[in-house]
């Protein structure tokens, strides 16, 4: 069974699901639904289905209506003939109904803390495949495949090569290689994301496709990801979004593929940023900008920036102080100057982030720790 025939078989099975007692194993990526999450969900689902009698459904952790925002995912999937009608989204299947009927198992890929909307099914998690800092909390023991590599696709590729090599056809191999190259910024030294395991798995996968040219592929995926010129600011902020919540606070952390100065130069930026905060019901919004450009020798130089927007003065001061003093590792934040908004909008702060290796994988757990500490101090 090929990947495409696997996806089609699920669509044939879903209409009869309600009238049967068949158990379902859902493989779901994180709520940002970036390329790593999307590819790992589909490939992991395919590997599980090859050795399971259960119905295994790979799910995108977004509503179907948000899929057009995922430009690089669409680009890579379309090249492999994985069209939108073959995919599954949050609104295609009621996980809570399946869970109440005790028919649901969950595998998390590319994250280890379920999104707030999935907290009611948290105890259905049986396996986690991830490359982020471990923050998960589960009521029952879960199988863990967790390692701080550059891409979750590296861990999925490692399993494919070790246990399912017969399934490593051109489609699967291309999907994983495309993702590893993208996540490591084409193995850029300045991004500091690549580990020896990323390189090892990449080379083993590449050996299955000896004629592939992956530097060109990286540039094409990068262009697709950065194709946001016609995207409204609100949609741009939703393109790659993660939301962290505690009892008292909600912080929206958005990653956008444009430069800091380009972002704040957008005509509706200030208005849309506040509208976005309201839509997310967030106490604070952190926008992380990232761009990369090829330099002489083929290396990719990465640049990062950060916007921090908090209406409440006490929370704003506490969060700014925490992030500036954070040392694990230091973000090396440098106030953007000159910046036309600083005096007009004291609730917004703009920084160049000189430690470009500190991605959202670093910032999100740091903010979660801050929020927990802030809650307990109030």
N, C-alpha and C positions, 0 to 999 in steps of 0.2 A: 504494500500500500504506500503510495507516494504521499507527500505532505498535502498536496491539493486534494487528492481523493479522501484523505483523512478529514480535512475540513468539510468537504461536501457530505461525508457520511454523518457528521454531527448534525448538520442542517436537516438531514432526512430523519434523524432520530428525535430531535427536539419536539416536533409537533405532537408526538405520542407520549411524551414524558409524563404529562399530568395523569394519564390513564394507566400508568404502570407503577410498579414499586421499584423501578430500577434506581440503583445508587449512582450518584454523580460525583466525579472528582474534578473540581475546578482549579485550574492553574492561572494565577492572576498576578500581574505586575503591579508596580506602584502607581499612585494617582497622577503622577506627571505623565505617564504613558509615553516616555521617550523611546528612542529606538531600542535601547538595551532592554527595557521592560517588555516592550511589544514582541521583540524577537525571542527573548528568553521564555515568555509565556507560550508562544506557539511551538517552539522547538521542544521545550520540556514536556508540553502536553502530548506532542507526537511521540516522544520517547516513552512516556508512561503508557500511552495507549497501545504501544506495540507489545506490551507485556501485561495487559490488564483486561479483565472482563467488564470492568466499570466503563461507563460513558465518561470520557475525559474531555473536558471543555476548556480550551485556552481562552481567557477573557481579558479584554482591554479594560483597564480600571477607570473608564470614563463613560459618560453617556455617548451614544452614537452621534449626536449632534455636534460634539466637540472634535470629532475625528478630522474635519478639515483643517483644524489648527495644527495638526501634527504633520507638518509638511515633509520632514525628512523620513518619517515612518511611511507615509504614503508613497514617497519616491522609491524607497527600497522595496516595499511590498509590491508595488506595481511592476517593478522590473522582474519580479519573480512570479508575476501573474496572480498575486494574492490580492484580489480586489475586495472592496469594502463589503460586498455581499457575502463573502466567505468568512468574515470576521464576526466576533461575538463581543458585545458590550454590556455594561452594567444593566442597561434597561432591557436586555434580551432574555434575562432569566432571573427569577426571584430566588436569590440565595437564602433569604430568611425563611421562605416557605419550605424549601428543601431541607434546611437545617431543623426546622420545627418537626418535620416528618422523619428526622434522623436518617436522612439519605445523602448528606453532604460531607465531603472531605475537601479540604483546601490545601493547596501548595502555594506558598508565597515565593515569588521570584523578584529579585532586585529590591527587596525591602524586608524588614522584619518587624515592623509595627503597622498594624492594619489601619487604614484610613478610618476616620470617625464614623462614616456611614456604614462601615462593615464591622464595627465593634460588636454588634449582637451575634455575629457568627464567628467571633474570634476563637472560640473553643473547638471549632471544626478544623483548625489548622493542624496538619500532621507533618508537614515538611517545609523547611525554609531553605532556599538557595539564594545567597546574597553576598554582596561585597561591601556592605556598609558596617559601621560600628554597631555591635549588638546592643539593642535597646528593647528587644522583644520581651513580652510577658504573657505566658500562656498557662492555662489551668491544667493542661495535660502535657506529658512529655512530647516533644516534637523532634523529628530527625533534622539535624542541622548540617548544611553544607555551606559554611560561612568562612570566607577568607578575604582579606583586604587587598584584592587585586584591582587592576584598573577597570575591568569590565566584568559584569556578571556573566556575559556571554563566554568569557574564558572558562568559568566553572562549568557551564553547560557544555561547552566544547570538549572539555576534559572528560566529562562523563560520556559524551558521544563517542569519543575516540577509544575510551577504555572498555565500554560495555555495549555499545550499539554501532560499532564501526560499519556494519552492513547497511545502516540507514544513512550513512554520510554521502548522500548523492550531491549533485551540483547545487541544487536549490538550498538545501540545509547548510552546506559548507559556505556558500556565498553569503547567506544571511548572517552566519556567525562571524565570518571574516569582516564583513562590512561593519558590524557592530563593534568588534574589538578595535578596528582601525579608528572608528569615530570616537569611541570613548577615550582612547589614549591620545587623541588629537594626532593621529598618524605617528604615534610613538615619539611625540615631541619631547625634547629634553626640558624645555621651559615649563611645560605643563606638569611634569613630575608625577604622572599618573601610571606609567608603565612599570610593571614588575617582571621579574624573570619568568614567572608562569605565563603572563600575557604573551610574551615573546615566544615561549616554547609551544604553547597551544596554537598560536597564530601560524608558526612555521610548520607545524604538523598538519594543520588544516590546509595551508597553502600548498603543501606537497601533493594534496589531492586535486589541486587546480593549478598545475604548473604554468599555464599560459596566462594566468590572470595578471592584470596590471592594477595594483591596489592604490597607488598614489593618485592616479586619475579618479578612481572610484571615491576616494576620500574627498577630493575637491568637489566632485559632483554632489555628494551627500551634504557637504558643508554649504554649498550654494543653495540646495533645496531647503536646508534648515534655516538659512539666513534670508530666504525669500519671504520677507515680511513687510515689504514696502507698502502693500495695500491693506495691511492688517491694522485695524483700529487698536489704539493703545490698550483698551480693556481686553481685547482678544490676545494681544501680544503678551500681556501679563498672565493670561490663562494658559498660554501655549505650553509652558513647562512649570507647573505650579504644584507646590506641596504646602499643606496646611497643618500646623501643629497646634493642638489644643490641650489645655489643662482645665481644672475646675473653674479657674478665674479668667484665663486669658486665651485668646486665639491670635496666632501670628501667621500671616500668609507669606510664604517665601517663594518668590518667582525668579526663574532664571531666563534671561532673554539674550538672544544672539546678536546684539547690537552694542555699539560702544556707549559709554556713559554719556558723552557729550551729544551723540546722535539721539539718544533717548530723551534727554531733557530739552532738546531742540524741537521735539515734536510739538506741534501747535496746541494740541489738546492734552498734553502730558499732565499738567497739574490737576485739571478738572477730572480727567479719566482716572488718575491715581486715587483720588478721593472716592470717586464712584466705585472703583474696584474694591477699595477698603470696605465700603458700605455693603456691597454685594456679597463679600466674603464674611461679613459680620466680624471683621478683624479689629483687634485693638491696635495692631501694628502691621505694617507691610515692609518687608525687606525685598528689594529688587537687586539681584546679582546680575551684572552685565558681563558678557564674555565675548571676545572676538579673537580670532587668530589669523595671522597672515604669513604666507610663505616668504622666507628670506633666502639670501644667496646660500646655496648648498642644500636647498630643499627642506631646511628645518622650518618648523612652524612656531612663530613667536606668539605667545598668548598674553592678552591684556584683560584685566578684570576691573570692574568698578562696583560700587554699592550705593543704593539709595535706601535710606531708613526714614520711614514716615510714621510718626506716632502723634496723635492728637493730644493725649494726656501728658502734661509736662513731667510729672513725677516718673511715669513709666518711661517716657522718652529719655530722660536724663539717666535713669538706671540702666536701660538697654545700651545706650551709647557708651556709657562708662564701662559696662561689662565687655562689650565687643572690642573697645579700644585696648583694654587691659588683658584680654584673652591671650593665653600663652601656649596653647596646646593644639596647634602651633599659633604663633602670633599672626594676625591677619595683615599686619603692617598697613593700617589704614591711614591715608593721607588726605586731608580735606581738599576738595576740589577748589581751585582758585585760578582765575576769577570765576565766580559762578553767579549768574544773574538772579537766581532764585533765593539765595541765602537770606537776604534782608527781607524780601517780600514774604517768604514762607518759612518762618522759624520752626515749623513742625516737620520740615523736610531737611535731611542732611545728606550731603553728597560726598563720596569718597573714592579716591583711586585706591585699589587694593593691590599693594605691591607684592604680597605673597600670592602669586598666581596659582600655586599648587593647592591652596586652601579652597576647594570647591564646596558646593553645598553639602557634600558628604561630611565636611568638617563643620560648616556653619550651622546646619540644622540641629545636630545633637547638642552643640554648644547653646543654641537658643532654647532648646527643650530644657536643658539643665538650668539655664537662667530663669525660665518661666516657673519651673518647680520651686526654685529658691524664692522667687518673687511672691508666688502664691503663699508660701508658708510664712513670709515676713509681714503679710498684710493683716 
